[in-house]
């Protein structure tokens, strides 16, 4: 336990989709008090007008944010913009959960102050997250993919290239207006993007799956798709196996027994409706018939704004402050 009965929390980028979701969750949290919220587009507006149940504090521009008196900061700022404010918040003594891509993979380009960041996937790194001062919140696609693959990778059961077909609701593209995200453009359509292994989330998928197998993770082929729905991610993952499994669900049932936010479905495959509005990941597996080598299909579903962003950030916050992991999330 870290001795905090309550904490004053700042949310940076509070008017974006992930920021709004963070405000919604923190507003009903029993131990977190929203002390500051930043927005460039809505500075001066009352937070309570933006999110029902939130306190009536005024949104401030990020340059005017004062971290003095804040115990924690959730940074929902854009990739590339977040890190300078994360550094400033750390310098003010706050614990930080960064929801951007800036610190998820530690390499030679990572600034010295950020090299101690813990990858914030509680099901894999709970011990390191507890008491950490800086957590890099995982991306939405990697959260589902890594949790789906981890039981096979750590057992050395993956025989060849893993194909990940993932579809996300449009809120995953952010709140900035773009013509291709207009309702008239999206409705009754379905499209792939960043085809050919070019999506930035691949780096953290490779990094984390590699760490599960002594640095030698499986080859990944990742294709994201845009769904004409507001929220949710469904990933269909094709995995060649080194050997057939007598009980296909057993690795997931064993590894995630007791996990508060992982549901292993043994009677059917998950859908978006199983997870929308929750901090859960639902996982189902299905053996593939008539293939030359044993193969499994894994289907994983999450809400991209909750377990894929703000909900996981609150889960990490709870661990960092020694609170019940499910506080504000159930």
VOKEVEX-831114 format. One record per residue: x, y, z of N, C-alpha, C in turn; residue in three letters. Coordinates in steps of 0.1 Angstrom, whole numbers, padded with zeros to 4 digits, always signed. Layout:
XYZXYZXYZALA...
***
This chain:
+0008-0012+0000+0000+0000+0000+0009+0012+0000UNK+0004+0023-0007+0012+0035-0008+0008+0047+0001UNK-0002+0044+0010-0006+0054+0019-0015+0065+0015UNK-0020+0065+0003-0029+0075-0002-0044+0070-0001UNK-0051+0077+0007-0065+0074+0008-0073+0081-0003UNK-0068+0092-0008-0073+0100-0019-0062+0106-0027UNK-0065+0110-0039-0055+0117-0047-0061+0127-0056UNK-0054+0138-0058-0059+0149-0067-0053+0146-0081UNK-0061+0145-0091-0057+0140-0104-0060+0151-0115UNK-0050+0153-0123-0052+0162-0135-0053+0153-0148UNK-0062+0158-0157-0064+0151-0169-0060+0161-0180UNK-0050+0158-0188-0045+0166-0199-0052+0161-0212UNK-0057+0170-0220-0064+0166-0232-0078+0161-0229UNK-0085+0168-0219-0097+0163-0214-0109+0163-0223UNK-0108+0171-0234-0119+0172-0243-0119+0162-0255UNK-0108+0154-0256-0107+0143-0266-0116+0131-0261UNK-0117+0121-0270-0125+0110-0266-0120+0102-0254UNK-0107+0100-0254-0101+0093-0242-0101+0101-0230UNK-0099+0115-0232-0099+0124-0220-0113+0124-0214UNK-0123+0125-0222-0137+0125-0217-0140+0113-0210UNK-0136+0101-0215-0138+0089-0209-0131+0088-0195UNK-0119+0093-0195-0112+0094-0182-0119+0103-0172UNK-0124+0114-0176-0132+0123-0167-0144+0115-0162UNK-0151+0108-0171-0163+0101-0167-0160+0091-0157UNK-0149+0083-0158-0146+0073-0149-0141+0079-0135UNK-0133+0089-0136-0128+0096-0124-0139+0103-0116UNK-0149+0108-0123-0160+0115-0116-0168+0105-0107UNK-0168+0092-0110-0175+0083-0101-0165+0075-0093UNK-0152+0078-0093-0142+0071-0086-0143+0075-0071UNK-0142+0065-0062-0143+0069-0048-0131+0075-0041UNK-0120+0075-0048-0107+0080-0042-0100+0090-0050UNK-0104+0093-0062-0098+0103-0070-0106+0116-0071UNK-0099+0127-0070-0106+0140-0071-0100+0147-0084UNK-0109+0151-0093-0104+0158-0105-0100+0172-0101UNK-0087+0175-0101-0083+0188-0097-0080+0198-0108UNK-0077+0192-0120-0074+0200-0132-0077+0193-0144UNK-0082+0200-0154-0085+0194-0167-0081+0204-0178UNK-0073+0200-0188-0069+0209-0199-0076+0206-0212UNK-0078+0217-0220-0083+0215-0233-0079+0228-0241UNK-0074+0227-0253-0071+0239-0261-0084+0244-0267UNK-0092+0235-0272-0104+0239-0279-0116+0244-0271UNK-0116+0239-0258-0127+0243-0249-0123+0249-0236UNK-0111+0256-0237-0106+0263-0225-0116+0273-0220UNK-0118+0274-0207-0127+0283-0201-0141+0277-0198UNK-0145+0266-0206-0158+0260-0204-0158+0252-0191UNK-0169+0250-0185-0170+0242-0173-0169+0227-0176UNK-0161+0220-0169-0160+0205-0171-0173+0198-0169UNK-0181+0203-0160-0194+0196-0158-0204+0198-0169UNK-0202+0208-0178-0210+0209-0190-0206+0199-0201UNK-0194+0194-0200-0189+0185-0210-0192+0170-0206UNK-0190+0167-0193-0192+0154-0188-0202+0154-0176UNK-0213+0147-0177-0222+0147-0166-0216+0141-0154UNK-0218+0147-0142-0212+0142-0130-0199+0147-0126UNK-0192+0154-0136-0179+0160-0133-0180+0172-0125UNK-0169+0176-0118-0169+0188-0110-0170+0201-0119UNK-0174+0212-0114-0177+0224-0121-0164+0232-0123UNK-0153+0227-0124-0141+0234-0126-0140+0239-0141UNK-0132+0249-0143-0130+0254-0157-0119+0247-0164UNK-0121+0243-0176-0110+0237-0184-0099+0248-0187UNK-0087+0244-0186-0076+0254-0188-0067+0250-0200UNK-0061+0259-0206-0051+0256-0217-0039+0249-0210UNK-0033+0240-0218-0022+0232-0212-0010+0241-0208UNK-0008+0252-0215+0003+0260-0211+0001+0267-0197UNK-0011+0268-0193-0015+0274-0181-0017+0264-0169UNK-0015+0251-0172-0017+0241-0162-0007+0242-0151UNK-0012+0241-0139-0003+0242-0127-0004+0228-0120UNK+0007+0220-0120+0006+0207-0115+0009+0207-0100UNK+0012+0219-0094+0014+0219-0079+0001+0214-0072UNK+0003+0205-0063-0009+0200-0056-0015+0188-0062UNK-0011+0184-0075-0016+0173-0081-0008+0160-0078UNK-0015+0150-0073-0008+0138-0070-0006+0129-0082UNK-0014+0130-0092-0013+0122-0104-0018+0130-0116UNK-0013+0126-0128-0016+0132-0140-0019+0121-0150UNK-0031+0121-0157-0033+0113-0168-0032+0121-0181UNK-0022+0118-0189-0020+0126-0201-0026+0119-0213UNK-0037+0126-0218-0044+0121-0230-0041+0130-0242UNK-0029+0136-0242-0025+0145-0253-0020+0137-0265UNK-0019+0143-0277-0015+0136-0289-0001+0130-0288UNK+0002+0120-0296+0015+0114-0297+0025+0125-0302UNK+0036+0126-0295+0046+0135-0299+0045+0148-0291UNK+0033+0151-0286+0031+0163-0278+0031+0160-0263UNK+0028+0148-0260+0025+0144-0246+0038+0144-0237UNK+0049+0140-0243+0061+0137-0235+0066+0150-0227UNK+0066+0161-0234+0071+0173-0227+0063+0177-0215UNK+0050+0174-0215+0041+0177-0204+0042+0166-0193UNK+0045+0154-0197+0047+0143-0188+0060+0146-0180UNK+0070+0151-0187+0083+0154-0180+0080+0165-0170UNK+0072+0175-0173+0069+0186-0164+0061+0181-0152UNK+0052+0173-0154+0044+0168-0143+0052+0159-0134UNK+0061+0151-0139+0070+0143-0131+0079+0153-0122UNK+0084+0163-0129+0092+0173-0122+0085+0180-0110UNK+0071+0181-0111+0063+0187-0101+0060+0177-0090UNK+0064+0164-0091+0062+0154-0081+0050+0146-0083UNK+0043+0147-0094+0031+0139-0097+0035+0125-0102UNK+0027+0115-0100+0028+0102-0107+0020+0104-0120UNK+0025+0097-0131+0019+0100-0144+0016+0087-0151UNK+0004+0087-0157+0000+0077-0167-0001+0084-0180UNK+0008+0080-0190+0008+0086-0203+0001+0077-0213UNK-0010+0083-0219-0018+0075-0228-0014+0076-0242UNK-0003+0084-0245+0002+0085-0258+0012+0074-0262UNK+0017+0074-0274+0026+0064-0279+0041+0067-0275UNK+0043+0078-0268+0056+0083-0267+0066+0075-0259UNK+0061+0067-0249+0070+0060-0240+0067+0045-0239UNK+0060+0040-0249+0055+0026-0248+0067+0016-0251UNK+0076+0020-0260+0087+0012-0263+0100+0020-0259UNK+0108+0014-0250+0120+0021-0246+0131+0017-0255UNK+0137+0027-0261+0149+0025-0270+0159+0037-0269UNK+0168+0037-0279+0178+0048-0278+0173+0062-0280UNK+0161+0063-0285+0155+0076-0287+0147+0081-0275UNK+0145+0072-0265+0138+0076-0253+0146+0085-0244UNK+0140+0097-0240+0148+0106-0231+0152+0099-0218UNK+0162+0103-0212+0167+0097-0200+0156+0096-0189UNK+0149+0107-0188+0139+0107-0177+0127+0097-0179UNK+0126+0093-0192+0115+0084-0195+0118+0069-0195UNK+0131+0066-0193+0135+0052-0195+0131+0042-0184UNK+0126+0048-0173+0120+0039-0163+0105+0037-0164UNK+0099+0042-0175+0085+0040-0177+0081+0025-0177UNK+0070+0021-0170+0066+0008-0170+0054+0006-0180UNK+0055-0004-0188+0044-0007-0198+0032-0011-0190UNK+0021-0003-0191+0009-0005-0182-0001-0015-0186UNK+0003-0027-0188-0006-0038-0190-0007-0046-0177UNK-0017-0044-0169-0017-0050-0155-0016-0065-0155UNK-0022-0071-0165-0022-0086-0165-0008-0092-0167UNK+0001-0084-0172+0015-0088-0174+0025-0082-0165UNK+0022-0070-0160+0032-0062-0153+0027-0056-0140UNK+0017-0063-0134+0011-0057-0122+0021-0053-0111UNK+0030-0062-0108+0040-0059-0098+0048-0047-0100UNK+0052-0044-0113+0060-0033-0116+0052-0020-0116UNK+0039-0021-0120+0031-0009-0120+0028-0004-0106UNK+0026-0014-0097+0023-0010-0083+0034-0001-0077UNK+0031+0011-0074+0041+0020-0068+0050+0027-0079UNK+0047+0025-0092+0055+0032-0102+0052+0047-0102UNK+0061+0055-0107+0059+0069-0108+0055+0073-0123UNK+0058+0064-0132+0055+0067-0146+0051+0054-0153UNK+0039+0054-0159+0034+0043-0166+0030+0047-0180UNK+0034+0039-0190+0030+0041-0204+0018+0032-0207UNK+0007+0039-0208-0006+0031-0210-0005+0025-0224UNK-0009+0012-0225-0008+0005-0239-0017+0011-0249UNK-0014+0009-0261-0024+0012-0272-0036+0003-0272UNK-0046+0007-0279-0059-0001-0279-0057-0014-0286UNK-0052-0014-0299-0050-0026-0306-0040-0036-0299UNK-0029-0031-0294-0020-0040-0287-0025-0046-0274UNK-0034-0038-0267-0040-0044-0255-0047-0057-0258UNK-0055-0057-0268-0063-0069-0271-0053-0080-0277UNK-0044-0076-0286-0036-0086-0293-0026-0092-0283UNK-0020-0085-0274-0010-0090-0265-0016-0099-0255UNK-0028-0095-0249-0035-0104-0240-0040-0117-0247UNK-0044-0116-0259-0048-0128-0267-0037-0137-0269UNK-0025-0132-0272-0014-0141-0276-0005-0145-0265UNK-0005-0138-0254+0005-0141-0243+0005-0155-0238UNK-0006-0162-0236-0005-0176-0231+0001-0185-0241UNK+0000-0183-0254+0007-0192-0263+0021-0188-0265UNK+0024-0175-0265+0038-0171-0267+0047-0175-0255UNK+0043-0173-0243+0051-0177-0232+0053-0192-0230UNK+0045-0200-0237+0046-0215-0237+0054-0220-0249UNK+0058-0210-0258+0065-0214-0270+0057-0222-0279UNK+0044-0220-0280+0035-0227-0288+0033-0221-0302UNK+0038-0210-0305+0036-0203-0318+0046-0208-0328UNK+0041-0213-0339+0050-0220-0349+0054-0211-0360UNK+0046-0201-0364+0049-0193-0376+0043-0179-0375UNK+0043-0172-0386+0037-0159-0386+0023-0158-0381UNK+0020-0148-0372+0007-0146-0367+0000-0135-0375UNK-0012-0137-0379-0019-0127-0387-0030-0122-0378UNK-0030-0108-0376-0039-0101-0368-0048-0092-0376UNK-0060-0096-0378-0070-0087-0385-0078-0080-0374UNK-0077-0067-0373-0083-0059-0362-0093-0049-0368UNK-0104-0047-0362-0114-0037-0366-0118-0028-0354UNK-0117-0015-0356-0120-0006-0346-0131+0004-0349UNK-0138+0008-0339-0148+0019-0340-0140+0032-0343UNK-0148+0042-0349-0142+0054-0354-0136+0063-0343UNK-0140+0061-0330-0135+0070-0320-0120+0067-0318UNK-0115+0056-0323-0101+0053-0322-0092+0063-0330UNK-0099+0070-0339-0091+0079-0348-0090+0093-0341UNK-0096+0095-0330-0096+0108-0323-0107+0117-0326UNK-0108+0129-0320-0119+0137-0321-0117+0149-0331UNK-0105+0150-0336-0103+0161-0346-0111+0158-0359UNK-0118+0168-0364-0126+0166-0376-0118+0162-0388UNK-0122+0151-0395-0115+0147-0407-0126+0143-0417UNK-0125+0146-0430-0135+0143-0439-0138+0128-0440UNK-0128+0120-0440-0130+0106-0442-0137+0099-0430UNK-0138+0107-0419-0145+0102-0407-0160+0107-0406UNK-0164+0114-0415-0178+0119-0415-0188+0107-0416UNK-0199+0109-0410-0209+0098-0411-0213+0094-0425UNK-0214+0104-0434-0217+0100-0448-0206+0093-0455UNK-0194+0094-0450-0183+0087-0456-0182+0073-0450UNK-0185+0071-0437-0183+0059-0430-0195+0049-0431UNK-0207+0054-0431-0219+0045-0430-0219+0035-0442UNK-0223+0023-0438-0224+0012-0448-0211+0009-0455UNK-0200+0011-0449-0187+0009-0455-0178+0002-0444UNK-0167-0004-0449-0157-0011-0441-0144-0011-0448UNK-0134-0006-0442-0121-0005-0449-0109-0008-0441UNK-0099-0013-0448-0085-0015-0442-0077-0002-0443UNK-0068+0000-0434-0058+0011-0435-0045+0007-0429UNK-0035+0015-0432-0021+0012-0427-0018-0003-0431UNK-0021-0007-0443-0019-0020-0447-0004-0022-0450UNK+0001-0034-0448+0015-0038-0451+0024-0036-0439UNK+0019-0038-0427+0027-0037-0414+0033-0023-0412UNK+0025-0013-0414+0030+0001-0412+0024+0008-0400UNK+0015+0002-0392+0009+0009-0381+0019+0010-0369UNK+0019+0021-0363+0028+0024-0352+0026+0014-0340UNK+0014+0008-0338+0012-0001-0327+0020-0014-0329UNK+0024-0017-0340+0032-0030-0342+0045-0030-0333UNK+0051-0018-0331+0063-0018-0323+0061-0023-0309UNK+0050-0019-0303+0048-0024-0289+0043-0038-0289UNK+0035-0042-0299+0032-0056-0300+0044-0065-0300UNK+0053-0062-0309+0066-0069-0311+0074-0069-0298UNK+0075-0057-0292+0083-0055-0280+0078-0064-0268UNK+0065-0064-0266+0059-0071-0255+0058-0086-0257UNK+0055-0091-0269+0055-0105-0272+0069-0111-0272UNK+0078-0103-0277+0092-0107-0276+0097-0109-0262UNK+0093-0100-0253+0097-0101-0239+0092-0114-0232UNK+0081-0119-0237+0074-0131-0232+0082-0143-0236UNK+0090-0142-0246+0097-0154-0251+0112-0152-0253UNK+0118-0146-0242+0133-0144-0243+0138-0135-0254UNK+0129-0125-0258+0133-0116-0269+0130-0121-0283UNK+0125-0133-0284+0122-0139-0297+0107-0140-0299UNK+0101-0129-0301+0086-0130-0303+0083-0135-0317UNK+0070-0139-0319+0066-0144-0332+0065-0133-0342UNK+0067-0136-0355+0065-0127-0366+0050-0123-0366UNK+0047-0110-0368+0034-0105-0367+0030-0098-0380UNK+0018-0101-0385+0013-0094-0397+0000-0087-0392UNK+0000-0074-0392-0011-0067-0385-0018-0058-0395UNK-0031-0060-0397-0039-0051-0406-0051-0046-0398UNK-0051-0032-0396-0063-0026-0389-0074-0022-0399UNK-0086-0022-0394-0098-0018-0402-0106-0008-0395UNK-0114+0000-0402-0122+0010-0396-0137+0005-0397UNK-0143+0004-0386-0157-0001-0385-0166+0012-0384UNK-0178+0011-0390-0187+0023-0390-0195+0022-0377UNK-0188+0021-0365-0195+0022-0352-0186+0032-0344UNK-0192+0036-0333-0185+0046-0325-0173+0041-0317UNK-0175+0029-0311-0165+0024-0302-0164+0009-0302UNK-0153+0003-0298-0151-0011-0297-0140-0016-0307UNK-0133-0027-0303-0123-0033-0312-0126-0048-0312UNK-0126-0054-0323-0127-0069-0324-0115-0073-0333UNK-0107-0082-0327-0095-0087-0334-0096-0102-0336UNK-0094-0106-0349-0094-0121-0352-0079-0124-0356UNK-0074-0133-0348-0059-0136-0348-0057-0151-0352UNK-0049-0153-0362-0047-0166-0368-0033-0171-0363UNK-0032-0182-0356-0019-0186-0350-0016-0201-0353UNK-0006-0203-0361-0001-0217-0363+0006-0222-0351UNK+0004-0234-0347+0009-0240-0334+0020-0250-0337UNK+0029-0251-0327+0039-0261-0327+0033-0275-0324UNK+0022-0275-0317+0015-0288-0314+0000-0285-0311UNK-0008-0295-0314-0023-0293-0311-0025-0293-0296UNK-0035-0286-0292-0039-0285-0278-0051-0294-0275UNK-0050-0303-0265-0061-0311-0262-0073-0303-0256UNK-0069-0293-0248-0079-0284-0243-0076-0270-0248UNK-0082-0266-0259-0078-0253-0266-0078-0241-0256UNK-0088-0240-0247-0090-0228-0239-0080-0229-0227UNK-0074-0240-0224-0067-0242-0211-0056-0231-0208UNK-0047-0227-0218-0037-0217-0215-0043-0204-0210UNK-0054-0200-0216-0060-0187-0211-0068-0189-0198UNK-0074-0200-0196-0081-0202-0183-0071-0202-0172UNK-0059-0209-0174-0049-0209-0164-0043-0196-0161UNK-0039-0189-0172-0031-0176-0170-0040-0165-0165UNK-0053-0165-0168-0061-0153-0164-0071-0157-0153UNK-0069-0168-0147-0078-0171-0135-0077-0160-0125UNK-0088-0155-0121-0088-0144-0111-0086-0130-0116UNK-0083-0129-0129-0081-0115-0134-0095-0108-0134UNK-0096-0096-0129-0109-0090-0128-0114-0085-0141UNK-0106-0083-0151-0110-0077-0163-0108-0085-0176UNK-0105-0098-0174-0103-0107-0185-0114-0118-0184UNK-0121-0120-0195-0131-0130-0196-0127-0140-0207UNK-0126-0152-0203-0123-0163-0213-0136-0170-0216UNK-0141-0169-0229-0154-0174-0232-0152-0188-0238UNK-0157-0198-0232-0156-0212-0237-0167-0217-0245UNK-0179-0210-0245-0190-0215-0252-0193-0208-0265UNK-0187-0197-0267-0189-0189-0280-0177-0179-0281UNK-0177-0173-0293-0167-0162-0295-0172-0149-0291UNK-0164-0139-0286-0169-0126-0282-0173-0117-0293UNK-0181-0108-0290-0186-0097-0299-0184-0084-0292UNK-0185-0073-0300-0184-0060-0294-0194-0057-0283UNK-0206-0063-0284-0216-0060-0274-0212-0066-0261UNK-0203-0076-0260-0198-0081-0248-0190-0071-0239UNK-0184-0062-0246-0174-0053-0239-0177-0038-0240UNK-0185-0034-0248-0187-0019-0250-0192-0013-0237UNK-0185-0002-0233-0187+0005-0220-0181-0002-0208UNK-0173-0012-0210-0166-0019-0199-0151-0019-0200UNK-0145-0022-0189-0130-0023-0189-0125-0038-0191UNK-0134-0046-0197-0131-0060-0199-0125-0063-0213UNK-0117-0073-0213-0113-0079-0226-0119-0093-0226UNK-0126-0096-0237-0132-0110-0238-0125-0117-0249UNK-0121-0130-0246-0113-0138-0254-0119-0151-0257UNK-0120-0155-0269-0124-0169-0273-0115-0175-0283UNK-0114-0188-0283-0105-0195-0292-0113-0206-0299UNK-0108-0209-0311-0114-0219-0320-0104-0226-0328UNK-0102-0240-0326-0093-0247-0335-0098-0246-0350UNK-0088-0247-0359-0091-0246-0373-0090-0260-0379UNK-0100-0264-0386-0100-0277-0393-0093-0277-0406UNK-0088-0288-0410-0082-0291-0424-0071-0281-0428UNK-0061-0280-0418-0049-0273-0421-0037-0282-0420UNK-0026-0280-0427-0015-0289-0426-0008-0288-0413UNK-0009-0278-0406-0003-0276-0392-0014-0272-0383UNK-0013-0276-0370-0023-0272-0360-0024-0257-0360UNK-0036-0252-0359-0039-0237-0359-0050-0234-0350UNK-0049-0222-0344-0060-0217-0336-0064-0203-0341UNK-0077-0200-0341-0082-0186-0343-0085-0181-0329UNK-0080-0170-0325-0083-0163-0313-0091-0150-0316UNK-0102-0148-0310-0110-0136-0312-0110-0129-0298UNK-0106-0116-0299-0105-0108-0287-0113-0095-0289UNK-0120-0090-0279-0128-0078-0280-0126-0069-0268UNK-0124-0056-0271-0123-0046-0260-0131-0034-0264UNK-0134-0025-0255-0138-0012-0258-0126-0003-0259UNK-0124+0003-0271-0111+0010-0273-0109+0022-0264UNK-0120+0028-0259-0119+0039-0250-0118+0036-0236UNK-0121+0023-0232-0121+0019-0218-0108+0011-0216UNK-0109-0002-0218-0097-0011-0216-0086-0007-0226UNK-0090-0001-0237-0080+0003-0247-0075+0017-0244UNK-0079+0024-0234-0074+0038-0232-0077+0042-0217UNK-0088+0049-0215-0090+0055-0202-0092+0046-0190UNK-0100+0035-0193-0102+0025-0183-0090+0018-0178UNK-0081+0015-0187-0068+0009-0183-0060+0019-0176UNK-0060+0032-0180-0053+0042-0173-0058+0043-0158UNK-0071+0042-0156-0076+0042-0142-0072+0030-0135UNK-0072+0018-0141-0067+0006-0135-0053+0007-0131UNK-0045+0013-0140-0031+0016-0136-0029+0025-0124UNK-0037+0036-0125-0037+0046-0114-0040+0039-0101UNK-0050+0030-0101-0054+0023-0088-0042+0015-0083UNK-0035+0008-0092-0023+0000-0088-0012+0009-0083UNK-0010+0020-0089+0001+0030-0085-0001+0035-0071UNK-0014+0037-0067-0017+0043-0054-0021+0033-0044UNK-0020+0020-0047-0024+0009-0038-0038+0008-0035UNK-0047+0012-0044-0061+0011-0042-0066-0002-0048UNK-0079-0006-0045-0084-0018-0051-0084-0016-0067UNK-0080-0026-0074-0077-0024-0088-0090-0021-0096UNK-0101-0025-0091-0114-0023-0098-0121-0010-0094UNK-0115-0002-0085-0121+0010-0081-0125+0019-0092UNK-0138+0023-0093-0142+0032-0104-0145+0025-0117UNK-0143+0012-0118-0143+0005-0131-0154-0006-0131UNK-0161-0008-0120-0171-0018-0120-0184-0013-0114UNK
***
